[in-house]
Amino acid sequence: MIMRSEEDFMCEAIRLSIEKMEAGFGGPFGAVVVRNGEIIAYGYNNVTSSNDPTAHAEVDAIRKACQALGTYQLNDCELYTSCEPCPMCLGAIYWARPRKVYYGNTKADAAAIGFDDQFIYEELNKELPNRQIPMVQLLHEEALESFKAWQQKTDRQEY
């Protein structure tokens, strides 16, 4: 589907957020990935319908775009999302490396309807043992073996 403006792409992300939410897939979030003026992937929140807490609109759209393009980076694409990305989606966006992200609602708008991620931002600033879910290092030396093997792998693909 070829569209002409940034507003058209954002309208599609918003339309998707409403359509899929009303169909019972999950929360009111939609996203599209655009390349050269064409939508190449549609994503929507399907956390509750798939029992997958990572099934956010942006992650869904990124996964589908990468599959469609046969790559793990979207540096020649833009992402349009109906809401400012949560911390998880923001991480996925930075790993996918799109050249730009457009969003509709803010994280404050999302918090006002019960999708408040502020606690995650606060958790990231805490020392690991002080987080609500404690992080405990275990078998460090054994775990380093995989990193050593990666460093020695002559045919690894850097990313």
Secondary structure, DSSP 8 states (H G I E B T S, - for coil): -B--SHHHHHHHHHHHHHHHHHTTSSSS-EEEEEETTEEEEEEE--HHHHT-TT--HHHHHHHHHHHHHT-S--TT-EEEEEE---HHHHHHHHHH--SEEEEEE-HHHHHHTT---HHHHHHHTS-GGGSSS------HHHHHHHHHHHHH-TT----
